[in-house]
Amino acid sequence: MTVEKVDATVADFDGHFEKLFAAADADDKVVKLLLFLADREPSSSLTWCPDCNVAEPVIYEKLESLGKDVVLLRAFVGDKPTWRDPAHPWRVDPRFGLKGVPTLLLWDASKGAAKGRLEDDEANVADKIDALLRLD
């Protein structure tokens, strides 16, 4: 079983999303997730968001141990000023309605909507990640 991580920014997100998530495909056994994260700091491998830095390793560990093929679209929200803008595209997009990062969405391509989500205050909790993954 594999975890395919695809990285996207606001600028190239739509292309990646359409390719990976917009339509149900023949292989509906693949778990499809979106992980919205803060941008990484140029001087390190860490993001500017402490919650993202805590949640990422927990999420990746859970996905690796899932025993299913996973596609994870990691959507980087931008630097802090960009993210803080109330008109940020992913804040106002009704498909996502982001309020914080990290946010982990389990995506249902057949419905074009999230099946479940973990917001910034729970995306690092192993039991909650397990519960989200059981929805698939």
Secondary structure, DSSP 8 states (H G I E B T S, - for coil): --EEEEEEETTTHHHHHHHHTSS--S-TTSEEEEEEE--B-TTSSSBS-HHHHHHHHHHHHHHHTSSS-EEEEEEE--SHHHHH-TT-HHHH-TTT---SSSEEEEEETTTTEEEEEE-TTTTT-HHHHHHHHHT-
